[in-house]
Amino acid sequence: MNIGTSGNVVLRKLTKEDISDLAKHANNVKVSINLRDGFPKPYTIENAESFIEMANSQNQTTIFAIEYKGNYVGNISLMMGADVYRKSAEIGYFIGEPFWNKGIATQAVNLITEFGFKELNIVRIQTGIFDYNKSSQRVLEKCGFTKEGIFQKAIYKNGGIYDEIRYAKLKNNLEMHGDIMSN
Ligand SMILES: CC(C)(COP(=O)(O)OP(=O)(O)OC[C@H]1O[C@@H](n2cnc3c(N)ncnc32)[C@H](O)[C@@H]1OP(=O)(O)O)[C@@H](O)C(=O)NCCC(=O)NCCS
């Protein structure tokens, strides 16, 4: 299942064929340093297998492979909020280091944002980025996300304290009004 194509970038479901490339690209401290500690380090073949199994057991798929020129190069996801946050989702993504700075994340974020607003009945997509991750901040700015604020000293990563930069993009239409919005 493809959910969108933009230039050389395709978002599609993860498959078992992605296991070795996922493990290869994810097993990199330059990737994990920008992600939560729940992201395995080292990232093994077994981690990749169980991640892909989990992604493929979702009722509504919100975790996708990013393909560039026919190659698996990374993942992107929307994690749905719960309770009063159920009209919001958190975006997350990573690209394998050999493929950085080719515009891939920018195209992937645009594709999943369009998918989220069209298919998931959400009105807000958000995330927090560690202060030192300038590349990811630039990606979200290129994709029209708004820098909403700084959560000072919110992040404790690898023994250091860092600010978290919060970004969001809103669905921009009438469905956002509470009086015409259902569950
Ligand atoms: C962040 C990440 C997803 C970016 O992916 P990418 O495909 O290289 O992104 P793009 O090529 O679309 O855009 C990167 C932009 O950041 C810029 N950039 C890169 N390094 C930078 C730096 N140190 N300072 C400022 N800008 C930087 C690039 O020049 C480019 O902007 P431009 O198009 O204006 O030149 C990728 O580096 C990655 O996976 N990092 C590790 C995991 C991660 O950080 N995930 C996101 C967690 S919030």
The ligand as an SDF file (V2000), in Angstrom:
LIG
                    3D

 48 50  0  0  0  0  0  0  0  0999 V2000
   16.5830   15.1140   10.5230 C   0  0  0  0  0  0  0  0  0  0  0  0
   16.5630   14.2330    9.2750 C   0  0  0  0  0  0  0  0  0  0  0  0
   15.2630   13.4500    9.2670 C   0  0  0  0  0  0  0  0  0  0  0  0
   16.6260   15.1340    8.0300 C   0  0  0  0  0  0  0  0  0  0  0  0
   16.4420   14.3330    6.8850 O   0  0  0  0  0  0  0  0  0  0  0  0
   16.9160   14.8360    5.4520 P   0  0  0  0  0  0  0  0  0  0  0  0
   16.2990   13.9490    4.4350 O   0  0  0  0  0  0  0  0  0  0  0  0
   18.3790   14.9950    5.4560 O   0  0  0  0  0  0  0  0  0  0  0  0
   16.2230   16.2950    5.4010 O   0  0  0  0  0  0  0  0  0  0  0  0
   16.1110   17.2690    4.1450 P   0  0  0  0  0  0  0  0  0  0  0  0
   17.1920   16.9620    3.1780 O   0  0  0  0  0  0  0  0  0  0  0  0
   14.6950   17.2020    3.6600 O   0  0  0  0  0  0  0  0  0  0  0  0
   16.3160   18.6970    4.8110 O   0  0  0  0  0  0  0  0  0  0  0  0
   17.4020   18.9330    5.6860 C   0  0  0  0  0  0  0  0  0  0  0  0
   17.6170   20.4310    5.8170 C   0  0  0  0  0  0  0  0  0  0  0  0
   18.3950   20.6960    6.9830 O   0  0  0  0  0  0  0  0  0  0  0  0
   19.5370   21.4410    6.6100 C   0  0  0  0  0  0  0  0  0  0  0  0
   20.6030   21.0990    7.5430 N   0  0  0  0  0  0  0  0  0  0  0  0
   21.2930   19.9630    7.6230 C   0  0  0  0  0  0  0  0  0  0  0  0
   22.1730   20.0400    8.6340 N   0  0  0  0  0  0  0  0  0  0  0  0
   22.0000   21.2460    9.2070 C   0  0  0  0  0  0  0  0  0  0  0  0
   22.6110   21.9240   10.2980 C   0  0  0  0  0  0  0  0  0  0  0  0
   23.5690   21.3520   11.0240 N   0  0  0  0  0  0  0  0  0  0  0  0
   22.1850   23.1730   10.6210 N   0  0  0  0  0  0  0  0  0  0  0  0
   21.1980   23.7680    9.8990 C   0  0  0  0  0  0  0  0  0  0  0  0
   20.5840   23.1670    8.8470 N   0  0  0  0  0  0  0  0  0  0  0  0
   20.9890   21.9230    8.5100 C   0  0  0  0  0  0  0  0  0  0  0  0
   19.7970   21.0370    5.1820 C   0  0  0  0  0  0  0  0  0  0  0  0
   20.6350   21.9710    4.5330 O   0  0  0  0  0  0  0  0  0  0  0  0
   18.3720   21.0250    4.6510 C   0  0  0  0  0  0  0  0  0  0  0  0
   17.8550   22.3360    4.4760 O   0  0  0  0  0  0  0  0  0  0  0  0
   17.8450   23.0800    3.0260 P   0  0  0  0  0  0  0  0  0  0  0  0
   16.9870   22.2420    2.1300 O   0  0  0  0  0  0  0  0  0  0  0  0
   17.2840   24.4210    3.3220 O   0  0  0  0  0  0  0  0  0  0  0  0
   19.2800   23.1150    2.5470 O   0  0  0  0  0  0  0  0  0  0  0  0
   17.7460   13.2510    9.2510 C   0  0  0  0  0  0  0  0  0  0  0  0
   18.9440   13.9850    9.3880 O   0  0  0  0  0  0  0  0  0  0  0  0
   17.6650   12.2060   10.3510 C   0  0  0  0  0  0  0  0  0  0  0  0
   17.0360   11.1860   10.1710 O   0  0  0  0  0  0  0  0  0  0  0  0
   18.3210   12.4710   11.4980 N   0  0  0  0  0  0  0  0  0  0  0  0
   18.3200   11.5230   12.6110 C   0  0  0  0  0  0  0  0  0  0  0  0
   16.9330   11.2560   13.2070 C   0  0  0  0  0  0  0  0  0  0  0  0
   16.1470   12.5270   13.4710 C   0  0  0  0  0  0  0  0  0  0  0  0
   16.6980   13.5650   13.7720 O   0  0  0  0  0  0  0  0  0  0  0  0
   14.8150   12.4120   13.3700 N   0  0  0  0  0  0  0  0  0  0  0  0
   13.9150   13.5110   13.6730 C   0  0  0  0  0  0  0  0  0  0  0  0
   13.6940   13.5810   15.1310 C   0  0  0  0  0  0  0  0  0  0  0  0
   12.6680   14.9780   15.5470 S   0  0  0  0  0  0  0  0  0  0  0  0
  1  2  1  0
  2  3  1  0
  2  4  1  0
  2 36  1  0
  4  5  1  0
  5  6  1  0
  6  7  2  0
  6  8  1  0
  6  9  1  0
  9 10  1  0
 10 11  2  0
 10 12  1  0
 10 13  1  0
 13 14  1  0
 14 15  1  0
 15 16  1  0
 15 30  1  0
 16 17  1  0
 17 18  1  0
 17 28  1  0
 18 19  1  0
 18 27  1  0
 19 20  2  0
 20 21  1  0
 21 22  1  0
 21 27  2  0
 22 23  1  0
 22 24  2  0
 24 25  1  0
 25 26  2  0
 26 27  1  0
 28 29  1  0
 28 30  1  0
 30 31  1  0
 31 32  1  0
 32 33  2  0
 32 34  1  0
 32 35  1  0
 36 37  1  0
 36 38  1  0
 38 39  2  0
 38 40  1  0
 40 41  1  0
 41 42  1  0
 42 43  1  0
 43 44  2  0
 43 45  1  0
 45 46  1  0
 46 47  1  0
 47 48  1  0
M  END
$$$$
